[in-house]
Amino acid sequence: MKLHTQRLQTLDEIRAFLDGASPLDFTVPSRPEAYGWIESSLCQLGYLRLGKADKGIVRDYLIKVSGFSRAQITRLIAQYRRTGRVRDHRGRPANAFQRRYLPQDAVLLAELDALHGTLSGPATRKLCERAFHVFSDQRFVRLARISNGGLYNLRHSTTYRRQRTHYDKTRPTPVAIGERRKPFPDGRPGFLRVDSVHQGDLDGIKGLYHLNAVDEATQMQCVVSVERISERFLIPALNQLLDSFPFVILGFHSDNGSEYINHRVAQLLEKLRIDFTKSRARQTNDNALVESKNGSVVRKHLGYAHIPGRFAARVNAFSSGVLTPYLNFHRPCLFPEAVVDAKGKRRKRYPYANLMTPYEKLKSLPEAEQYLKPGISFKQLDEIAYAISDNEAARLLNQARTELFQYINTAQQPAA
């Protein structure tokens, strides 16, 4: 660029220019050109011989034309006073640390978190590892080896925060009934923790309900949506829920809600030879696993807003057909291991090595094939698990959820 200020030769012309009485066509130069122009202007105007007031006018003139801040111009004038020249002394420090993660990594992490709903740090690390090592997505070459600290630093970066919005979480509603004892799966799959999530009332109109079932050993999960919590809707939904798990169901544990503690449900479970238990009084952790999933899964993906019961079939198609496969095959979970501390107290730890998807956990169990239902094999399940990547599954999930809520909102709009 060329700076068109050659006709400003005197301080009076510069004063008129600063006051706006003398219009001037100029363009802001690039930094190297600006430095050269500042040096020549200081030399031409005899800056070092000027009085204090005139120096202030020259300084304001340089600020206005160059676009530099007052502090920058002051430093450059000091450099000219010392050396008689104005040069760009900026540069990379000799001992500067090399950046490990680039801005595009922060953008990629924001995209990943948006797809999967901002999981915990270890779960997000596992998704990055799987994206690179399992699904060969080369964009994750650096994120695949990120630490927890590095991940949270990226989440706090300006680049990341420009990309992200967040969902909120929920509070489950407890209810009562059952045989009061805690199930003991002993590491075997097939012991379900079950709870109900109500999608709210509005103006006396009942919302639909979600049945949420989580296997204690593998954290495989199924979400089924029904119009009402009654025998007419509940029994078919429970049959669908029990059929969705690839392993044989051995136990069914609920809280003390009357929707589960009734003769029809008891007859169904007895017919299938499934052990039926319920939460104990004053033992708030008995059903904590499924209650935590209510918030971290059901509310995160389906929200708190009222959904009328007449949309139950469409919501169920989403929750059981799209959400459930994503949870079981593409969403990593933390699995605890018990350790005994120096005082002899038994504590739970959640090591990163135990972070895996529910399906990977099922496969990792000793002689895992013995737990599968007849007619189901790991070869068939592998075809489902690795048909698409984790990110593509999350993208399809978000697209299906958007279409679902658009349909619900449109259907509830009053006719013009």
Contacts in CASP RR format, 6 or more apart in sequence:
PFRMAT RR
TARGET T0000
AUTHOR 0000-0000-0000
METHOD contacts of the structure
MODEL  1
MKLHTQRLQTLDEIRAFLDGASPLDFTVPSRPEAYGWIESSLCQLGYLRL
GKADKGIVRDYLIKVSGFSRAQITRLIAQYRRTGRVRDHRGRPANAFQRR
YLPQDAVLLAELDALHGTLSGPATRKLCERAFHVFSDQRFVRLARISNGG
LYNLRHSTTYRRQRTHYDKTRPTPVAIGERRKPFPDGRPGFLRVDSVHQG
DLDGIKGLYHLNAVDEATQMQCVVSVERISERFLIPALNQLLDSFPFVIL
GFHSDNGSEYINHRVAQLLEKLRIDFTKSRARQTNDNALVESKNGSVVRK
HLGYAHIPGRFAARVNAFSSGVLTPYLNFHRPCLFPEAVVDAKGKRRKRY
PYANLMTPYEKLKSLPEAEQYLKPGISFKQLDEIAYAISDNEAARLLNQA
RTELFQYINTAQQPAA
1 27 0 8 1.000
1 28 0 8 1.000
1 29 0 8 1.000
1 30 0 8 1.000
1 33 0 8 1.000
2 27 0 8 1.000
2 29 0 8 1.000
3 26 0 8 1.000
3 27 0 8 1.000
3 29 0 8 1.000
3 33 0 8 1.000
3 34 0 8 1.000
3 37 0 8 1.000
3 65 0 8 1.000
4 24 0 8 1.000
4 25 0 8 1.000
4 26 0 8 1.000
4 27 0 8 1.000
5 24 0 8 1.000
5 26 0 8 1.000
5 37 0 8 1.000
5 41 0 8 1.000
5 65 0 8 1.000
7 13 0 8 1.000
7 24 0 8 1.000
8 14 0 8 1.000
8 17 0 8 1.000
8 24 0 8 1.000
8 61 0 8 1.000
9 44 0 8 1.000
11 45 0 8 1.000
11 50 0 8 1.000
11 54 0 8 1.000
11 57 0 8 1.000
11 58 0 8 1.000
13 22 0 8 1.000
14 45 0 8 1.000
14 57 0 8 1.000
14 58 0 8 1.000
14 61 0 8 1.000
15 57 0 8 1.000
16 22 0 8 1.000
17 24 0 8 1.000
17 61 0 8 1.000
18 57 0 8 1.000
18 60 0 8 1.000
18 61 0 8 1.000
18 64 0 8 1.000
26 65 0 8 1.000
28 34 0 8 1.000
28 65 0 8 1.000
28 66 0 8 1.000
28 67 0 8 1.000
29 37 0 8 1.000
29 66 0 8 1.000
31 88 0 8 1.000
32 88 0 8 1.000
34 66 0 8 1.000
34 67 0 8 1.000
34 68 0 8 1.000
35 76 0 8 1.000
35 86 0 8 1.000
35 87 0 8 1.000
35 88 0 8 1.000
36 86 0 8 1.000
37 65 0 8 1.000
37 66 0 8 1.000
38 62 0 8 1.000
38 66 0 8 1.000
38 73 0 8 1.000
38 76 0 8 1.000
38 80 0 8 1.000
38 86 0 8 1.000
39 80 0 8 1.000
39 84 0 8 1.000
39 85 0 8 1.000
39 86 0 8 1.000
41 58 0 8 1.000
41 61 0 8 1.000
41 62 0 8 1.000
42 48 0 8 1.000
42 58 0 8 1.000
42 77 0 8 1.000
42 80 0 8 1.000
42 86 0 8 1.000
45 58 0 8 1.000
47 55 0 8 1.000
47 58 0 8 1.000
47 77 0 8 1.000
47 80 0 8 1.000
48 81 0 8 1.000
50 58 0 8 1.000
59 70 0 8 1.000
59 73 0 8 1.000
59 74 0 8 1.000
59 77 0 8 1.000
62 68 0 8 1.000
62 73 0 8 1.000
62 77 0 8 1.000
63 69 0 8 1.000
63 70 0 8 1.000
63 73 0 8 1.000
66 73 0 8 1.000
68 76 0 8 1.000
76 86 0 8 1.000
79 85 0 8 1.000
79 86 0 8 1.000
79 87 0 8 1.000
79 89 0 8 1.000
80 86 0 8 1.000
100 142 0 8 1.000
101 142 0 8 1.000
101 143 0 8 1.000
101 146 0 8 1.000
101 150 0 8 1.000
101 154 0 8 1.000
102 142 0 8 1.000
103 159 0 8 1.000
104 139 0 8 1.000
105 142 0 8 1.000
105 143 0 8 1.000
105 154 0 8 1.000
106 154 0 8 1.000
106 157 0 8 1.000
106 159 0 8 1.000
106 160 0 8 1.000
106 163 0 8 1.000
107 159 0 8 1.000
107 160 0 8 1.000
107 163 0 8 1.000
108 139 0 8 1.000
108 140 0 8 1.000
108 143 0 8 1.000
109 124 0 8 1.000
109 128 0 8 1.000
109 143 0 8 1.000
109 151 0 8 1.000
109 154 0 8 1.000
109 155 0 8 1.000
109 160 0 8 1.000
110 159 0 8 1.000
110 160 0 8 1.000
110 163 0 8 1.000
110 164 0 8 1.000
111 163 0 8 1.000
111 391 0 8 1.000
112 124 0 8 1.000
112 127 0 8 1.000
112 128 0 8 1.000
112 131 0 8 1.000
112 143 0 8 1.000
112 391 0 8 1.000
113 119 0 8 1.000
113 124 0 8 1.000
113 155 0 8 1.000
113 164 0 8 1.000
114 163 0 8 1.000
114 164 0 8 1.000
114 165 0 8 1.000
114 398 0 8 1.000
115 391 0 8 1.000
115 394 0 8 1.000
115 395 0 8 1.000
115 397 0 8 1.000
115 398 0 8 1.000
116 123 0 8 1.000
116 124 0 8 1.000
116 127 0 8 1.000
116 331 0 8 1.000
116 390 0 8 1.000
116 394 0 8 1.000
117 167 0 8 1.000
117 300 0 8 1.000
118 124 0 8 1.000
118 164 0 8 1.000
118 166 0 8 1.000
118 167 0 8 1.000
119 127 0 8 1.000
119 331 0 8 1.000
119 332 0 8 1.000
120 334 0 8 1.000
121 148 0 8 1.000
121 151 0 8 1.000
121 152 0 8 1.000
122 148 0 8 1.000
122 332 0 8 1.000
122 334 0 8 1.000
122 350 0 8 1.000
122 352 0 8 1.000
122 355 0 8 1.000
123 331 0 8 1.000
123 332 0 8 1.000
123 333 0 8 1.000
123 334 0 8 1.000
123 355 0 8 1.000
124 151 0 8 1.000
125 146 0 8 1.000
125 147 0 8 1.000
125 148 0 8 1.000
125 151 0 8 1.000
125 352 0 8 1.000
125 355 0 8 1.000
126 332 0 8 1.000
126 352 0 8 1.000
126 355 0 8 1.000
126 356 0 8 1.000
127 332 0 8 1.000
127 390 0 8 1.000
127 391 0 8 1.000
128 140 0 8 1.000
128 143 0 8 1.000
128 144 0 8 1.000
128 146 0 8 1.000
129 144 0 8 1.000
130 332 0 8 1.000
130 389 0 8 1.000
130 390 0 8 1.000
131 137 0 8 1.000
131 139 0 8 1.000
131 140 0 8 1.000
131 143 0 8 1.000
131 144 0 8 1.000
131 389 0 8 1.000
131 390 0 8 1.000
131 391 0 8 1.000
132 138 0 8 1.000
132 140 0 8 1.000
132 141 0 8 1.000
132 143 0 8 1.000
132 144 0 8 1.000
133 144 0 8 1.000
134 386 0 8 1.000
134 389 0 8 1.000
135 389 0 8 1.000
135 390 0 8 1.000
135 391 0 8 1.000
137 389 0 8 1.000
137 391 0 8 1.000
146 154 0 8 1.000
154 160 0 8 1.000
155 161 0 8 1.000
167 300 0 8 1.000
167 303 0 8 1.000
168 299 0 8 1.000
168 303 0 8 1.000
168 304 0 8 1.000
169 295 0 8 1.000
169 296 0 8 1.000
169 299 0 8 1.000
169 300 0 8 1.000
170 197 0 8 1.000
170 294 0 8 1.000
170 295 0 8 1.000
170 298 0 8 1.000
170 299 0 8 1.000
170 300 0 8 1.000
170 303 0 8 1.000
170 304 0 8 1.000
171 295 0 8 1.000
172 195 0 8 1.000
172 197 0 8 1.000
172 291 0 8 1.000
172 294 0 8 1.000
172 295 0 8 1.000
173 196 0 8 1.000
173 197 0 8 1.000
173 198 0 8 1.000
174 255 0 8 1.000
174 256 0 8 1.000
174 287 0 8 1.000
174 291 0 8 1.000
175 196 0 8 1.000
175 255 0 8 1.000
175 256 0 8 1.000
175 257 0 8 1.000
175 258 0 8 1.000
175 259 0 8 1.000
176 255 0 8 1.000
176 256 0 8 1.000
176 257 0 8 1.000
176 258 0 8 1.000
176 261 0 8 1.000
176 278 0 8 1.000
176 279 0 8 1.000
177 254 0 8 1.000
177 255 0 8 1.000
177 256 0 8 1.000
177 257 0 8 1.000
177 258 0 8 1.000
177 260 0 8 1.000
177 261 0 8 1.000
177 262 0 8 1.000
177 278 0 8 1.000
178 254 0 8 1.000
178 256 0 8 1.000
178 260 0 8 1.000
178 261 0 8 1.000
178 276 0 8 1.000
178 277 0 8 1.000
178 278 0 8 1.000
178 279 0 8 1.000
179 276 0 8 1.000
179 277 0 8 1.000
179 278 0 8 1.000
180 277 0 8 1.000
180 278 0 8 1.000
180 279 0 8 1.000
180 280 0 8 1.000
180 281 0 8 1.000
181 277 0 8 1.000
181 280 0 8 1.000
182 253 0 8 1.000
182 277 0 8 1.000
182 280 0 8 1.000
182 283 0 8 1.000
182 286 0 8 1.000
183 191 0 8 1.000
183 216 0 8 1.000
183 251 0 8 1.000
183 253 0 8 1.000
183 275 0 8 1.000
183 277 0 8 1.000
185 191 0 8 1.000
185 216 0 8 1.000
185 217 0 8 1.000
185 250 0 8 1.000
187 217 0 8 1.000
187 365 0 8 1.000
188 217 0 8 1.000
188 250 0 8 1.000
188 365 0 8 1.000
188 371 0 8 1.000
189 215 0 8 1.000
189 217 0 8 1.000
189 218 0 8 1.000
189 220 0 8 1.000
189 247 0 8 1.000
189 362 0 8 1.000
189 365 0 8 1.000
189 371 0 8 1.000
190 215 0 8 1.000
190 216 0 8 1.000
190 217 0 8 1.000
190 245 0 8 1.000
190 247 0 8 1.000
190 248 0 8 1.000
190 249 0 8 1.000
190 250 0 8 1.000
190 251 0 8 1.000
190 371 0 8 1.000
191 215 0 8 1.000
191 216 0 8 1.000
191 217 0 8 1.000
191 250 0 8 1.000
191 251 0 8 1.000
191 253 0 8 1.000
192 213 0 8 1.000
192 214 0 8 1.000
192 215 0 8 1.000
192 216 0 8 1.000
192 245 0 8 1.000
192 249 0 8 1.000
192 251 0 8 1.000
192 252 0 8 1.000
192 253 0 8 1.000
193 213 0 8 1.000
193 214 0 8 1.000
193 215 0 8 1.000
193 216 0 8 1.000
193 253 0 8 1.000
193 254 0 8 1.000
193 287 0 8 1.000
193 289 0 8 1.000
193 290 0 8 1.000
194 211 0 8 1.000
194 212 0 8 1.000
194 213 0 8 1.000
194 214 0 8 1.000
194 241 0 8 1.000
194 252 0 8 1.000
194 253 0 8 1.000
194 254 0 8 1.000
194 260 0 8 1.000
194 290 0 8 1.000
195 211 0 8 1.000
195 212 0 8 1.000
195 254 0 8 1.000
195 255 0 8 1.000
195 287 0 8 1.000
195 290 0 8 1.000
195 291 0 8 1.000
195 294 0 8 1.000
196 209 0 8 1.000
196 210 0 8 1.000
196 211 0 8 1.000
196 212 0 8 1.000
196 229 0 8 1.000
196 257 0 8 1.000
196 259 0 8 1.000
197 209 0 8 1.000
197 210 0 8 1.000
197 212 0 8 1.000
197 294 0 8 1.000
197 298 0 8 1.000
197 299 0 8 1.000
198 207 0 8 1.000
198 209 0 8 1.000
199 207 0 8 1.000
199 208 0 8 1.000
199 209 0 8 1.000
199 210 0 8 1.000
199 302 0 8 1.000
199 305 0 8 1.000
199 306 0 8 1.000
199 307 0 8 1.000
199 309 0 8 1.000
200 206 0 8 1.000
200 207 0 8 1.000
200 304 0 8 1.000
200 306 0 8 1.000
200 307 0 8 1.000
201 207 0 8 1.000
201 306 0 8 1.000
202 306 0 8 1.000
202 308 0 8 1.000
205 306 0 8 1.000
205 308 0 8 1.000
206 228 0 8 1.000
206 308 0 8 1.000
206 309 0 8 1.000
207 306 0 8 1.000
207 307 0 8 1.000
207 308 0 8 1.000
207 309 0 8 1.000
208 225 0 8 1.000
208 226 0 8 1.000
208 227 0 8 1.000
208 228 0 8 1.000
208 307 0 8 1.000
208 308 0 8 1.000
208 309 0 8 1.000
208 311 0 8 1.000
208 312 0 8 1.000
208 315 0 8 1.000
209 225 0 8 1.000
209 226 0 8 1.000
209 227 0 8 1.000
209 228 0 8 1.000
209 229 0 8 1.000
210 223 0 8 1.000
210 224 0 8 1.000
210 225 0 8 1.000
210 226 0 8 1.000
210 298 0 8 1.000
210 302 0 8 1.000
210 319 0 8 1.000
211 223 0 8 1.000
211 224 0 8 1.000
211 225 0 8 1.000
211 226 0 8 1.000
211 234 0 8 1.000
211 237 0 8 1.000
211 238 0 8 1.000
211 241 0 8 1.000
212 221 0 8 1.000
212 222 0 8 1.000
212 223 0 8 1.000
212 290 0 8 1.000
212 293 0 8 1.000
212 294 0 8 1.000
212 297 0 8 1.000
212 298 0 8 1.000
213 221 0 8 1.000
213 222 0 8 1.000
213 223 0 8 1.000
213 224 0 8 1.000
213 241 0 8 1.000
213 245 0 8 1.000
213 290 0 8 1.000
214 220 0 8 1.000
214 221 0 8 1.000
214 289 0 8 1.000
214 290 0 8 1.000
214 293 0 8 1.000
215 221 0 8 1.000
215 245 0 8 1.000
215 247 0 8 1.000
215 358 0 8 1.000
216 289 0 8 1.000
217 361 0 8 1.000
217 365 0 8 1.000
218 358 0 8 1.000
218 359 0 8 1.000
218 361 0 8 1.000
218 362 0 8 1.000
218 365 0 8 1.000
219 289 0 8 1.000
219 333 0 8 1.000
219 335 0 8 1.000
219 358 0 8 1.000
219 361 0 8 1.000
220 245 0 8 1.000
220 246 0 8 1.000
220 247 0 8 1.000
220 327 0 8 1.000
220 328 0 8 1.000
220 358 0 8 1.000
220 359 0 8 1.000
220 361 0 8 1.000
220 362 0 8 1.000
221 293 0 8 1.000
221 297 0 8 1.000
221 324 0 8 1.000
221 327 0 8 1.000
221 328 0 8 1.000
221 358 0 8 1.000
222 241 0 8 1.000
222 244 0 8 1.000
222 245 0 8 1.000
222 320 0 8 1.000
222 324 0 8 1.000
223 297 0 8 1.000
223 298 0 8 1.000
223 319 0 8 1.000
223 320 0 8 1.000
223 323 0 8 1.000
223 324 0 8 1.000
223 327 0 8 1.000
224 237 0 8 1.000
224 240 0 8 1.000
224 241 0 8 1.000
224 244 0 8 1.000
224 316 0 8 1.000
224 319 0 8 1.000
224 320 0 8 1.000
225 237 0 8 1.000
225 312 0 8 1.000
225 315 0 8 1.000
225 316 0 8 1.000
225 318 0 8 1.000
225 319 0 8 1.000
225 320 0 8 1.000
226 233 0 8 1.000
226 234 0 8 1.000
226 237 0 8 1.000
226 312 0 8 1.000
226 316 0 8 1.000
227 233 0 8 1.000
227 309 0 8 1.000
227 310 0 8 1.000
227 312 0 8 1.000
228 309 0 8 1.000
229 259 0 8 1.000
231 262 0 8 1.000
231 264 0 8 1.000
233 312 0 8 1.000
234 259 0 8 1.000
234 264 0 8 1.000
234 265 0 8 1.000
235 264 0 8 1.000
235 265 0 8 1.000
235 268 0 8 1.000
237 316 0 8 1.000
238 265 0 8 1.000
238 268 0 8 1.000
239 268 0 8 1.000
240 320 0 8 1.000
242 249 0 8 1.000
242 272 0 8 1.000
242 274 0 8 1.000
244 320 0 8 1.000
244 324 0 8 1.000
245 373 0 8 1.000
246 362 0 8 1.000
246 372 0 8 1.000
246 373 0 8 1.000
246 376 0 8 1.000
246 381 0 8 1.000
247 362 0 8 1.000
247 371 0 8 1.000
247 372 0 8 1.000
247 373 0 8 1.000
248 371 0 8 1.000
248 372 0 8 1.000
248 373 0 8 1.000
249 272 0 8 1.000
249 274 0 8 1.000
250 274 0 8 1.000
250 275 0 8 1.000
251 274 0 8 1.000
251 275 0 8 1.000
251 276 0 8 1.000
251 277 0 8 1.000
252 269 0 8 1.000
252 274 0 8 1.000
252 275 0 8 1.000
252 276 0 8 1.000
252 277 0 8 1.000
253 276 0 8 1.000
253 277 0 8 1.000
253 278 0 8 1.000
253 279 0 8 1.000
253 286 0 8 1.000
253 287 0 8 1.000
254 260 0 8 1.000
254 261 0 8 1.000
254 278 0 8 1.000
254 279 0 8 1.000
254 287 0 8 1.000
255 278 0 8 1.000
255 279 0 8 1.000
255 286 0 8 1.000
255 287 0 8 1.000
256 278 0 8 1.000
256 279 0 8 1.000
259 265 0 8 1.000
260 278 0 8 1.000
261 278 0 8 1.000
265 276 0 8 1.000
266 276 0 8 1.000
269 275 0 8 1.000
269 276 0 8 1.000
270 276 0 8 1.000
279 286 0 8 1.000
279 287 0 8 1.000
280 286 0 8 1.000
297 323 0 8 1.000
297 327 0 8 1.000
301 323 0 8 1.000
301 397 0 8 1.000
301 401 0 8 1.000
302 315 0 8 1.000
302 319 0 8 1.000
302 401 0 8 1.000
307 315 0 8 1.000
307 408 0 8 1.000
308 412 0 8 1.000
311 408 0 8 1.000
311 411 0 8 1.000
314 404 0 8 1.000
314 407 0 8 1.000
314 408 0 8 1.000
315 404 0 8 1.000
318 400 0 8 1.000
318 401 0 8 1.000
318 404 0 8 1.000
322 396 0 8 1.000
322 397 0 8 1.000
322 400 0 8 1.000
322 401 0 8 1.000
323 397 0 8 1.000
325 384 0 8 1.000
325 393 0 8 1.000
326 393 0 8 1.000
326 394 0 8 1.000
326 397 0 8 1.000
327 358 0 8 1.000
328 357 0 8 1.000
328 358 0 8 1.000
328 359 0 8 1.000
329 357 0 8 1.000
329 358 0 8 1.000
329 359 0 8 1.000
329 384 0 8 1.000
329 385 0 8 1.000
329 393 0 8 1.000
330 357 0 8 1.000
330 385 0 8 1.000
330 390 0 8 1.000
330 393 0 8 1.000
330 394 0 8 1.000
331 357 0 8 1.000
331 358 0 8 1.000
331 390 0 8 1.000
332 355 0 8 1.000
332 356 0 8 1.000
332 357 0 8 1.000
333 355 0 8 1.000
333 356 0 8 1.000
333 357 0 8 1.000
333 358 0 8 1.000
333 361 0 8 1.000
334 350 0 8 1.000
334 354 0 8 1.000
334 355 0 8 1.000
335 350 0 8 1.000
335 354 0 8 1.000
335 355 0 8 1.000
335 356 0 8 1.000
335 361 0 8 1.000
336 348 0 8 1.000
336 349 0 8 1.000
336 350 0 8 1.000
336 354 0 8 1.000
337 348 0 8 1.000
337 349 0 8 1.000
337 350 0 8 1.000
337 351 0 8 1.000
337 354 0 8 1.000
338 346 0 8 1.000
338 347 0 8 1.000
338 348 0 8 1.000
338 349 0 8 1.000
339 346 0 8 1.000
339 347 0 8 1.000
339 348 0 8 1.000
339 349 0 8 1.000
340 346 0 8 1.000
340 347 0 8 1.000
341 347 0 8 1.000
356 364 0 8 1.000
357 385 0 8 1.000
359 381 0 8 1.000
359 385 0 8 1.000
362 368 0 8 1.000
362 371 0 8 1.000
363 378 0 8 1.000
365 371 0 8 1.000
368 378 0 8 1.000
369 377 0 8 1.000
369 378 0 8 1.000
372 378 0 8 1.000
388 396 0 8 1.000
END
